[in-house]
Amino acid sequence: MKTDRPVYLSLSQFRWPFAAIASITHRITGVLLFVGIGYLLWCLGLALESPAGFAQASAALAEPLPKLLLLAVLAALAYHVFAGLKHLVMDFHFWDTLEAGRRASVAVFVLTGITVVLAGAWIW
């Protein structure tokens, strides 16, 4: 029997390491920021256009759905910043062990959660 056959790895049964989930989430938040910055720039352009535009932007951001969208962009920004700082620290060969990387990833998620709660309280 041939033993060097390819192994079927089902992604639904694969247990992803926490650091891998954090890395993938960092990439996803980068894409979300790319799209979300466009929305924020549109709001800024509308607000700076004229006093009527400012009133229109203020009225639009007073609705629940735009507030939720703003919170989502701020959450993506917070996560991306914290994960980016973690990557920069790891580039200097701090937290190089598997356990330290896992703990740093958990810290990124916890700090992001705290920041999102504070941002949500600020927006609403």
N, C-alpha and C positions, 0 to 999 in steps of 0.2 A: 504494500500500500504506500502511495506517495504522500509524504508528510509536509511537503513544501507548497501545498495548495493554498490559494488565497482564503482568508478568513472573512466570513460575512459579518460585518459589524452593523447592527441595526442602531441608527441614531436615537431611536425612541427608547432603547434599552441601555444605551451608553450612559455612564455616570460621569458628567462633566465636572472637572475640578472647579472649585469656587473661583480661583484666579482666572481660569479660562472664561467663565461666565462674565467676570468683571471686564476682561479684555474685549470680549465681543460687545458688551454693553457700551464700552467706551467708543467703539467704532460706530455703533448705532446712534449714540447721542451726538456724535460729530455730524452725521447725516441730518439728524433732526435739527441741529443748530443751523446748518446750511439753509434749510428751508425756513426755519423759524425767524432767522435774521431778516429774511425778505419781508415777512409780515411786520416785524418791528420797524423796519425802515419805511414801509408804507405808512404805518401809523405816525412815525416821526415826520415824514414829508407832509402828510395831511395836517398835522398839528402846527407845523412851521409855515404853512402856506399863507394863512390869514387867520384873523380872529374867528371867523366863521368855521374855518377848517379845524381850528383848535376845539371849538365847541362840538363839532361833529365827531372828532376823534375821542373827546372826553365822553360824549354820549355813547359812542360805540363800545368803549372800554368799560362802561358802567354795566353792560349786559353780562349775564352769567357765562355764556359760551365764550366770548372773547377773553373774559377773566380766566377761564379754564385754560384756554389756549396760551395766554400769557404765563400762567403758572407752569404749564408743560414746557414752554421754552426756558423758563427760569430753572426748572428741575433738570432739564438736559444740560443747561449751562453749568449748574452746580456740580452735577456728576462729572461732566467732562473736565472741569477745572480740577476737582479733587483727584480724579484718576490720572490726569496729566501730571499733576504734582507727584503722585506716587510713582509714575513712570520716570520722571526726572530724578527722583531720589534713587530709584533702582539703577538708573544709568550711572550713578556714582558708586555703585556696588554696595549700597546699604540695602538691607532687607533682601539679601540674595538667596536665603534659604527658602525651602518650600513652606515651612511653617510661618516664617516672617512674611512671605508673599501672601499667604492666605489671610493672615491677620490684617495686613495692610489693605487687602481687598474688602474685608469685612468693615474696616474702619472707613473706607471710602463710601460704602453703602450707608453706614450709620450717619456719617457726617452729611451725606446728601439728604437723608431722611429728615434730619434736624433742620437743615437749611430750607427744605421744601415746606415743612410745617411753619417755619418763621415767615417765609415768603407768602404762604397762603394767608397767614394772619395779617400780613401787611397789605396784601391786595384786597382782601375782603374786610 
